[in-house]
Structure formats: structure tokens, C-alpha cells
């Protein structure tokens, strides 16, 4: 199982500091030294908290994989190709690279996503699509040519009762299993912390776990290195102990 770190919350902090700190590229390098295997950077050609220079610096400093998270729009494809990312994650077409990305509504955006997947595939860049935890979205993702799905765990993270949490984990597990049957990589993201990740990381079909805002918030108290090591240890210990 691989652990991914979404760098945009670091860039959000920079937006409010006149010195231009913290530097997202240095944070990405630090995250990798702490054990992260995958850096995710949210970017669109129209703007956002990360700019082209940030992406190029992250690409230069990070030895592991770099995934670009972007809106599912065809006008994003060619600008991203020049970064030569190791993968792309598509979120809803209206995403502005500032707010949290939402799952793609594949029922209405299937044709557009199919064309995007085809173009990236021609450049040997795998594409994952963020989806809600349901089997139908997995089937559509496979049909449009996606190589993976990123399952939105927001419902699990915001569950108010143990029963709601268990039901959400069951849906995530069923979705990850369906993705595996279609030969797609199943990843999970949004709202995951060292405190709640264990039930999700124990799902055998989940291959990648992504953290972002919650890790940066924790880093305010213990530092980024320690915050990342905490989630890595919790995630991987849960998998070994399952």
C-alpha cells in the first residue's frame, strides 16, 4: 500500500503569508523524506494556489511519483502533458484548484472523461477518477478507460455514529473490490487522519491512501515530518494487523 500527500493545503498557508512561505516544493521533499511515496499537486491552467513554477520545482525535487489533480476538462490536458506527471487524478469539471475537489459525475461527464483518458493514455500517463463510493461509478470509470479510482471518504469521515461509519466503510470496501475486479487501482482520500484511517486502510483492495489537510493541521503541533510518520505508521500497521 502506498501513502500519498496532497500538497495544496501547504500552498493555502502560503497564500496568507507575505514572505511566500511555506514553500510547497520543500514541503513535498520533506514529506517524501518522511516516507511518502506519492505527491499529489492540484493544478489547473486557469489558476489556483499552485503555479507552474511550483509544479516544476516539485517535479525536480521529488524522486517518487508526482500526480497532478485537475478538473475533468479537455483544456487541462495539453498544459499538464508538459509536466510529464506519473499520473493524473480527475475531479469535477468545475473545480477551481482552490476548494476541495468533488467526485466526477460520470453519468453526465462520461464522454469528456473518456476523451481525456484516451489522450493521457497515448502519452503513457495513467488516469484515476475521483468517485463516490458506489459500484456503478466504478463500472463507468472502467468503461471510459480510467486506470484507477479515488474513492471519496467524506461520508465516512463525517459519520456521526458507529453504525454510519461502519456502513460507509462497507461501501468503500465494496467499491474498492469492484475496482480491483476491473483491474483498476483503488485509492482513498478526503477526511482521513491517523485517528480514523485504520478501518479504511485495512481494506485489502485499497492500494493507496491519500492525506492532505488533516496532516497539515496536525503538523501545526508536531511538525510535518512527525505528522506524516504518524499517518504512515497507523495506515501500514493497520494493514499488517488485519
N, C-alpha and C positions, 0 to 999 in steps of 0.2 A: 504494500500500500504506500502511495506517495502522498506527501504533505505539500500543499501549495499555499503561498502567501499572496494575498491581493494587496498591491502596493498603494492604491488610491487613497485610503484613509491617511496615509503619511502625507500625500500631496495636499489633502484637505487642511492639515495643520499648517503647511507652508503658506497656504492662501491667506492666513491671518497673522503672519509674522513678517515684519518689514525687512528682515535680514535674508529672507528667502530660504530659511531653514525650517524643518529638517529637509535634507536632500533625499528625494525618493530613491535615487540610484544607489546612494550609500546605504540606505536602509535595506534595499534589495540585496546588496552584497553582504550585509551583516546577517540578514535572515538566512541566506544561503550558508554562511559560515556556522550558523546555529543548527543547521541540519535540514533546512527546507530544500526540496528537490525541484521545486517549480515556482516560478514567479509569474503572477498574473497582473497585467497592466491594462487598465481600462482607458481606451482612447478612441476618439472619432475624429475624422478630418475637420469637422466643423468647430472643434474646440473641446473644452473640458479642463480638468485640473492638471492633467499631464500634457506636455507638449512634445513635439518631435524630438527635441534635444534630449528630453528625459528618456524617451524610448531608446534612442541611440546609445545613450550612456548606460542604461540598464543592459542593453544587448551586449555592450562591450565588457561590462564588469561581471556579469553573471555567467558562470560556466555551465550551469544546468539549463533546463528548458525555460523558455520565455513564451508565455501565451498572451495574446492580445485579446482582451474582452472588448467587443464592439457591437454597435447596433446592427441588426439584421437588415442592412440596406446595401444595395448594389454599389452605391457611390463610395462605400467604405473599402471596397475590395482592393482596387489598384493602389491607393495610398498605403495600405497595410503591407502589400507584397514587397515593398522596398525595404521593410524592416527584417524580412526573412525570419518571421517568428517560427517557433517549433509547433505552434498550434494556435487555433482561434476559437474563442467562445462567443457565440451569438446570443444576444439578449434582445429584448423587444425593440422594434424598429424606431420607436420614438425616444429611445434613451439618449440623454444629453451628455453622458460621461461625467455627470456631477451627482445626480441622485443615484440611489441603488437601482441596479438593473432588474427588470422583471422578466419572467419567463416569456418566451416567444409563443404567440398564439398560432400554432402550426396549422390549425384548421383553416385559417384565413390567409396565412403568410407562406403556405407550403411552396407555391411556385417560385416565389422570390428566394426563399431559403435554398431550394433545390439548385437554382442558378448560381447562387453564392458558393454552395458546397462544390459544385462542379468546377468552378473557376479556381478555388483554392486547391482542390484535389489535383488539378492539372499542374499546379506548382508544388505538388508533394507536401501540402500543408493540411494536416487533419483538422476537421471542424467538429466542435461539440456545440450542442444547442441547450440552452437553459430551459427546463421544462418543469411543470408541476408534477407532483408525484401521482402519475396515473399511467396505466398501460397503453391507452390509446395514443398518447403523445409519443411514447416510445415507438410504436408501430409507424407513426407518421415520420418521426425522425429517421428511422431506418429507410423508409421509402424515399425520402428526399436526399439520401446519400450522406447523412451525418455519420461520423466515425465514433461519436460519443454523445452522452447526455450529461448535463449538470443538473442534478435534482435539487429544487428549491426546498430548503428545510425550514422555511419561515414558520409554517404551521406547527411544526414540532417545537421549535424554539419558543414560540409564544403560547404553547399549550398551558391551560390553567389547572388541569387536573392530571393525575397519573393515568387515568383512562384515556384522555385525549392524547397524551404523549405516546402511550403505547399504540394507539390506533394510527397515529402519524408515523411512528417507526415502522409499523407493519406495511403501510402504504409505500414508504421509502424502500423497504426491503423488496416488496413485490415489483416495484418499478425497476430497481437495480437488477433483479433477477431477469426480468423481461429484456432489459438492455443486453445483459450477458448472452441470452439466447439468440439475440440478433447480431452478436459479435461486436457490440459497441462497448466502449469504456464507460463505466458508470462512476460519476463523481458526485459529491455532495457539497453544498455551500449554503451560506446565509444563516446567521444567528448562532453558529456553532462556537462553543467555548470549551475550555478544559473541564468545566463542570458538567456540561451536558452532552459532550461528544461520544461518550462511551457506548451508549446503545446503538448509535448510528455506525460508529467505526467497527463494531462487532459484526455488522452485516457482511457476510463473506463475499458478496458480489460487488461491494463498494471497493473500487480500486484507487480512488484519490479523494482526499478530504481537503477542502479549501477554507482557510481562515482569513480574516481581514480586520474589520473594525473592532471586533471584540479583543483581538490580540493587541492592537494599537492602544486601546483603552487600558488594558492590563499593563502594558508597557509603561504607562504613566507612573505606575507604582513600583514596578520591579525591573524596568529596563526591557528593551526589545529582545535582547538575547535570551533572558530568562523567561519572558512571556512565550516566546516561540518554543523553547525547550520544554516548557510545561505542556503545551498542546501536543507536541510531538510525542512526549513520553506517555501522556494519557491515551492518545489515539492508538499508538502501537502496542502499549501494554494491554489495552482492551482487546485488541485483535489476537494477541498471543494467548490471553487468558480465556478466550471464548471457547 
